Amino acid sequence: MWDIVGKRYLWFGLSLLIIVPGFLALLAFGFPLAIDFTGGSLLDLQFTAQAPQPADVKAFYASLGYTDAQVQSTQNNGLEIRAAAMDDTKKEQIETALKQQFGDFTELEFGTVSPVIGGEVVRQAALTVLIAALGITAYLWFAFRQVPHAFRYGVAAVIAMLHDVLVTIGMAAIFGKVFGWQVDSLFLTALLTIIGFSVHDTIVVFDRVRENLIRMRGESFDKVVNFSIIQTMNRSINTQLTVVFTLLALILFGGVTIRHFVTLMLIGLLSGTYSSIFNAAQILVVWENKEWRNWFRRKPKSAQATA
């Protein structure tokens, strides 16, 4: 039997190895929020001939005072331009100047979001994740009420969920710096979907732990948890693989406009599979053994000599 639980601190270390770079990127570069959150205008254009280089269009916008404009190429000679908020009159003036300098194009989309609405979206997003975490904790506490220390199951599931949220946010910060990707309202959809998948997979493992606590009376908690993880591992991996293949197909053959969204969702789902197998149940073991009491203690001299 593979001793997954016995190597729990190795799995925790691997999680930190993934989370810490993303956290550092978040501190260093900030979160690449799109106009959905910060406020501004989005202009989606499709050029009749070859689309100009994004750097040239960015320089053009900077000459008009929009120094923070973000320009990105899309499929079929398209450009997606994000800049500070502008009214219809200003937009028409810019489009006229763009046509004179870069050639004819068709406007596919134009939208403006005020900073007030963007700030409200951020607050509602944070509130949504908080409510989801509290709801998950309460539900699992009730669902596992016949198991000793039922509250721990809810807390462990939320910690594993936060692991997946941090991985996704960290990767979004890295991608924002490397590829210029921005976080828009679709990111919230991806994040909530990741939370749902992560908790769903964790509950499957916890439910098997609950069953085996009755079947394997007399066995140590570590052994029960390890056996439960192995029993459910194939199911967890096979279930998630079906979603992974679908998302990979969307990344490879889907539209450019959803590629950021699908990529981040794929990363989050892979993180959710990992955390449900290698993190969530191990947290229960650490809590059951109260291992934090020995984290900062020195080993006895006899133990050091033996080591």
ChimeraX attribute file (.defattr): number of C-alpha atoms within 10 A of each C-alpha:
attribute: neighborCount
match mode: 1-to-1
recipient: residues
	/A:1	6
	/A:2	10
	/A:3	12
	/A:4	19
	/A:5	24
	/A:6	14
	/A:7	12
	/A:8	18
	/A:9	14
	/A:10	13
	/A:11	19
	/A:12	15
	/A:13	11
	/A:14	12
	/A:15	19
	/A:16	15
	/A:17	11
	/A:18	16
	/A:19	20
	/A:20	14
	/A:21	16
	/A:22	22
	/A:23	20
	/A:24	14
	/A:25	20
	/A:26	20
	/A:27	12
	/A:28	12
	/A:29	13
	/A:30	15
	/A:31	18
	/A:32	20
	/A:33	20
	/A:34	20
	/A:35	25
	/A:36	24
	/A:37	22
	/A:38	21
	/A:39	21
	/A:40	20
	/A:41	21
	/A:42	24
	/A:43	18
	/A:44	19
	/A:45	22
	/A:46	21
	/A:47	18
	/A:48	13
	/A:49	13
	/A:50	14
	/A:51	21
	/A:52	16
	/A:53	13
	/A:54	16
	/A:55	12
	/A:56	12
	/A:57	21
	/A:58	20
	/A:59	15
	/A:60	18
	/A:61	20
	/A:62	14
	/A:63	10
	/A:64	9
	/A:65	11
	/A:66	16
	/A:67	14
	/A:68	12
	/A:69	19
	/A:70	21
	/A:71	23
	/A:72	18
	/A:73	18
	/A:74	16
	/A:75	11
	/A:76	12
	/A:77	15
	/A:78	22
	/A:79	24
	/A:80	19
	/A:81	20
	/A:82	24
	/A:83	22
	/A:84	20
	/A:85	19
	/A:86	17
	/A:87	10
	/A:88	11
	/A:89	9
	/A:90	11
	/A:91	15
	/A:92	12
	/A:93	10
	/A:94	16
	/A:95	18
	/A:96	13
	/A:97	13
	/A:98	16
	/A:99	13
	/A:100	10
	/A:101	12
	/A:102	16
	/A:103	15
	/A:104	17
	/A:105	19
	/A:106	13
	/A:107	13
	/A:108	12
	/A:109	11
	/A:110	15
	/A:111	16
	/A:112	19
	/A:113	18
	/A:114	17
	/A:115	17
	/A:116	11
	/A:117	15
	/A:118	20
	/A:119	15
	/A:120	12
	/A:121	17
	/A:122	17
	/A:123	12
	/A:124	12
	/A:125	17
	/A:126	12
	/A:127	12
	/A:128	13
	/A:129	17
	/A:130	12
	/A:131	12
	/A:132	16
	/A:133	21
	/A:134	13
	/A:135	14
	/A:136	21
	/A:137	21
	/A:138	15
	/A:139	15
	/A:140	22
	/A:141	19
	/A:142	15
	/A:143	16
	/A:144	18
	/A:145	13
	/A:146	10
	/A:147	17
	/A:148	11
	/A:149	14
	/A:150	16
	/A:151	18
	/A:152	19
	/A:153	30
	/A:154	25
	/A:155	21
	/A:156	23
	/A:157	29
	/A:158	24
	/A:159	17
	/A:160	26
	/A:161	28
	/A:162	18
	/A:163	24
	/A:164	28
	/A:165	22
	/A:166	19
	/A:167	24
	/A:168	26
	/A:169	22
	/A:170	24
	/A:171	23
	/A:172	29
	/A:173	27
	/A:174	24
	/A:175	19
	/A:176	20
	/A:177	18
	/A:178	9
	/A:179	10
	/A:180	15
	/A:181	19
	/A:182	20
	/A:183	22
	/A:184	17
	/A:185	17
	/A:186	13
	/A:187	20
	/A:188	18
	/A:189	14
	/A:190	20
	/A:191	21
	/A:192	17
	/A:193	14
	/A:194	25
	/A:195	25
	/A:196	16
	/A:197	18
	/A:198	29
	/A:199	23
	/A:200	16
	/A:201	25
	/A:202	26
	/A:203	19
	/A:204	17
	/A:205	23
	/A:206	25
	/A:207	16
	/A:208	17
	/A:209	24
	/A:210	17
	/A:211	13
	/A:212	18
	/A:213	20
	/A:214	11
	/A:215	11
	/A:216	14
	/A:217	10
	/A:218	9
	/A:219	11
	/A:220	10
	/A:221	18
	/A:222	20
	/A:223	18
	/A:224	23
	/A:225	24
	/A:226	21
	/A:227	20
	/A:228	23
	/A:229	26
	/A:230	16
	/A:231	14
	/A:232	18
	/A:233	17
	/A:234	10
	/A:235	14
	/A:236	20
	/A:237	15
	/A:238	11
	/A:239	13
	/A:240	16
	/A:241	15
	/A:242	10
	/A:243	14
	/A:244	17
	/A:245	12
	/A:246	12
	/A:247	19
	/A:248	15
	/A:249	12
	/A:250	16
	/A:251	18
	/A:252	10
	/A:253	10
	/A:254	13
	/A:255	11
	/A:256	14
	/A:257	11
	/A:258	12
	/A:259	17
	/A:260	19
	/A:261	23
	/A:262	21
	/A:263	19
	/A:264	21
	/A:265	22
	/A:266	22
	/A:267	17
	/A:268	28
	/A:269	27
	/A:270	20
	/A:271	23
	/A:272	31
	/A:273	24
	/A:274	21
	/A:275	27
	/A:276	29
	/A:277	25
	/A:278	23
	/A:279	25
	/A:280	28
	/A:281	28
	/A:282	26
	/A:283	21
	/A:284	21
	/A:285	20
	/A:286	15
	/A:287	14
	/A:288	13
	/A:289	12
	/A:290	11
	/A:291	10
	/A:292	10
	/A:293	8
	/A:294	9
	/A:295	8
	/A:296	7
	/A:297	8
	/A:298	9
	/A:299	11
	/A:300	9
	/A:301	9
	/A:302	8
	/A:303	9
	/A:304	9
	/A:305	8
	/A:306	7
	/A:307	7
